[in-house]
Amino acid sequence: MHFLYAVLIDPFVQMAGAPDLLAQTLWEGLVTGVLYALIALGFVLIYKASGVFNFAQGIMVVFAGLTLVGLYEKGVPVILALALTLLVMLALAFAVQRLVLRPLVNQPEIILFMATFGLTYVLIGVGELVFGGDPKNMITTELHLPQGTIDAKMLGGVVSFQKLDIAAAALAGLLIGALAFFFQSTRIGRALRAVADSHKAALSVGISLDQIWVIVWFAAGIVALVAGILWGARSNVSFALQIIALKALPVLILGGFTSVPGAIVGGLIIGVGEKLAEFYWGPLLGGGIDSWFAYVIALVFLLFRPQGLFGERIIERI
């Protein structure tokens, strides 16, 4: 009985007694949620435009970050390193279209999914071969990412805001908004949605699958690069980042696999919920709650709303 009271009541008492700590936790959760949403956006882009669930998106985040840092460590100026990294992601988009997607047009979705699963391990092997397996520090100063904190007096205490977190949230928000506009209001965006609905129908009206796939995979590569920079600046760039990228899966389940707004809302729910659970319930449940909390929420949604908050319910008539 005492344990149930501690789990159900004590955290809310702590929230009410220390609103400044609650505000700090909510802020950290919002920033984490925005970065989760940014990773999830890469999945949404490719799934929305081609119907392919790109399991390799997580390692693309790592690969883009490693390419940028690796080029800089070899003496390439940071601006040129950024440009070359974008060219690498464009080359990757062409390679995926030519070697993976084109031979598998109109194949079952599970085959396309397994192809991206294999692509994951190809990128891991290439990344380790070229850049090594050791963690690398993101070049935050050279990229002019802000450092330090801003302390604000609020709610009877002091809440600290990392300048890097503010910049990351702003940059991620701008990128998400730009991509949402691109999908909804441009001719290419409408063509991407047409390809996702039916490859054969898209081909029949003159839409080039090859061109569309290169565009969407390159866009996902740009998202991966931004996510790699922002996540790498918070910790470092290593293959462990792909574990963080897997947190995008609960985000997708919550928001819906084809919804850009869903990626944002799902990311915020997971980010805030994870931080609140870790700070207030973690000590009561033995810690480590942040490693599984997101997947519990995803499981609940799969049971009661499998299409997610913004996903479309699919009805197949027999």
VENRA-V912434 format. One record per backbone hydrogen bond with DSSP energy under -1.0 kcal/mol. NH is the residue of the N-H (numbers start at 1). CO is the residue of the C=O. If there is no record, write none. Layout:
# VENRA-V912434
NH,CO / NH,CO
This chain:
# VENRA-V912434
5,1 / 6,2 / 7,3 / 8,4 / 9,5 / 10,5 / 13,9 / 14,10 / 15,11 / 16,12 / 17,13 / 18,14 / 22,18 / 23,19 / 24,20 / 25,21 / 26,22 / 27,23 / 28,24 / 29,25 / 30,26 / 31,27 / 32,28 / 33,29 / 34,30 / 35,31 / 36,32 / 37,33 / 38,34 / 39,35 / 40,36 / 41,37 / 43,39 / 44,40 / 45,41 / 46,42 / 47,43 / 48,44 / 49,45 / 50,46 / 51,47 / 55,53 / 57,54 / 60,56 / 61,57 / 62,58 / 63,59 / 64,60 / 65,61 / 66,62 / 67,63 / 68,64 / 69,65 / 70,66 / 71,67 / 72,68 / 73,69 / 74,70 / 75,72 / 76,71 / 81,77 / 82,78 / 83,79 / 84,80 / 85,81 / 86,82 / 87,83 / 88,84 / 89,85 / 90,86 / 91,87 / 92,88 / 93,89 / 94,90 / 95,91 / 96,92 / 97,93 / 98,94 / 99,95 / 100,96 / 101,96 / 102,97 / 104,101 / 105,102 / 107,104 / 112,108 / 113,109 / 114,110 / 115,111 / 116,112 / 117,113 / 118,114 / 119,115 / 120,116 / 121,117 / 122,118 / 123,119 / 124,120 / 125,121 / 126,122 / 127,123 / 128,124 / 129,125 / 130,126 / 131,127 / 132,128 / 136,237 / 140,138 / 143,139 / 144,141 / 145,140 / 150,161 / 152,159 / 154,157 / 157,154 / 159,152 / 161,150 / 163,148 / 166,162 / 167,163 / 168,164 / 169,165 / 170,166 / 171,167 / 172,168 / 173,169 / 174,170 / 175,171 / 176,172 / 177,173 / 178,174 / 179,175 / 180,176 / 181,177 / 182,178 / 183,179 / 184,180 / 185,181 / 190,186 / 191,187 / 192,188 / 193,189 / 194,190 / 195,191 / 196,192 / 197,193 / 198,194 / 202,198 / 203,199 / 204,200 / 205,201 / 206,203 / 207,202 / 212,208 / 213,209 / 214,210 / 215,211 / 216,212 / 217,213 / 218,214 / 219,215 / 220,216 / 221,217 / 222,218 / 223,219 / 224,220 / 225,221 / 226,222 / 227,223 / 228,224 / 229,225 / 230,226 / 231,227 / 232,228 / 233,229 / 235,231 / 237,136 / 241,238 / 242,239 / 243,240 / 245,241 / 247,244 / 248,245 / 249,246 / 251,247 / 252,248 / 253,249 / 254,250 / 255,251 / 256,252 / 259,256 / 263,259 / 264,260 / 265,261 / 266,262 / 267,263 / 268,264 / 269,265 / 270,266 / 271,267 / 272,268 / 273,269 / 274,270 / 275,271 / 276,272 / 277,273 / 278,274 / 279,275 / 280,276 / 281,277 / 282,277 / 285,281 / 287,282 / 291,288 / 292,289 / 293,289 / 296,292 / 297,293 / 298,294 / 299,295 / 300,296 / 301,297 / 302,298 / 303,299 / 304,300 / 305,301 / 308,305 / 309,254 / 310,255
